[in-house]
Amino acid sequence: MQAKSKKLIFITILLTGCIITSLMSTNDKEKALPGGSSLQSAQGAVTSKAAQAKTVRVQVSGAVLEPGIYDVPASCRVEEAIAAAGGLTENADSERVNLVRKVRDGMHIRVPVQKAARTSRTQRKSAQATASYSASSTKKVGSTRAGTEKNNSAVQRVRINSASAGELQQLPGIGPALAQRIVETRSRGRFASVEDLLRVPGIGKAKLAKLRDYVEVD
């Protein structure tokens, strides 16, 4: 009977010890959880800050105030990259740009100009080119005319009845042989008019037309 009582007491003590041990273990776990959660939150914050600190390089051109190459946060949108470039100009065609698109490294963001502005600028350039060409052509024609008038006024006519063979060679298209034939022809009879040069072998109507402004009968 005593042995049975001792056995029950031993079992009771053993169960009580197990219950106490279990309660202590549960309490330790509950204390450990807040610390673990704080560590995970801290790691998440560091990761988030690292993501925010990462930048990408993009080129912004076209109808913006300050075109160029910019380093922007990797998480930003096209709208923010354009803002970094000074924003849009008055003639920017923002409808043709996806402002909410996320940027990526090496991206080229080109903001087009409105169609009306492009047309006006093209017409202005065309008008300037036409005016420049007209002025150049007028100047060239005027210069040519002035040169021709100067040459004509500077021509000293050759007297075909008294000029030497050397002087006759100064006439356009007259070489030594033809100059000598002119001298021989007039020795048989003076030239009464410029048309009498047709008597010279080798001078036809075409050549006479070229000589007419350079000769005179004396």
Steps between C-alpha positions, in 0.01 A plus 500: 500500500784734587679408180194593296476835674863575432449417132206743469701773670790444256269517200340819631839665550611394151188643336535823692861536381399444138225763525740756649763429234241541222380833640856632522574398139184674373590818685852502351358467149260791558791718615710403200232583238504883536877508457487285184226716352708816561798344322291413197356854490849649515619277215195601291570871561863458392390321183245772423758777548748315275235474230429871529871590487551317167505729198494457124636727226264631232517753217225759466478699174255679276249756627640537854662803659834336585574197278776275626598182684367452852534252788154433642361249755444158349139505617406832338272562200556681171317802639759535779792464256354782288464712815870442568567645153321824585154395386319533168525798263192689379494317166552150644260228385452320832214292356755293306705411810408233755564703816419217742740249347776383734850597396783254444876539476617629163153621401464790253196715572425726202218751529366595152395848394137572414419454131398863451829620646699260278316619190557865588869440563539311171325775307721761665817312407373451143424872468844591632668260256297639208584859594867414534503325162320792331744751645794288390359458148428873467849585614650252256296628205580861588867415528495322163326790330741749654794290386363475146439873479845568636661266247305654212593852604863400543528350146725702272385452145756393242517698172494231237654714224807611696555245780808283482482122492594494871216739591253298292594190703351666809155456345296196617556197277777663294828312490827579318390339170161673490655835600742468209214425257318817618812704426539340154129552416498872588820548298295416193225740602414681823204392708210739446294347780526233769303267271794509255684266737294224336745540209773349719530121459409337831260772622134409470184654638534332839856626553404845368224520763762440773735762351242772440525655849881503495585653159439822315572636152748786487 
